[in-house]
């Protein structure tokens, strides 16, 4: 299984984009996509395809997160997620 490099980004999401849309955008990829965020010194890592995990991560604009993808199409998955979460698209 291919592992793509991790990338740290700053969240910049349009208010029009919901977490449901973010989670749905990842479903087309075979790769597993993970987001890691440090909250009060404790790192939390969730699978982006998990709607419940995404809710619990409580992403806000300005948050620094790490995006990681694992799988055959990991580079495409990572590129799309990074664009979606950091480019204020919507």
Secondary structure by P-SEA (a helix, b strand, c coil): ccccbbbbbbbbbcccccaaaaaaaaccccbbbbbbbbcccbbbbbccccaaaaaaacccccbbbbbbbbccaaaaaaaaaaaaaccccc
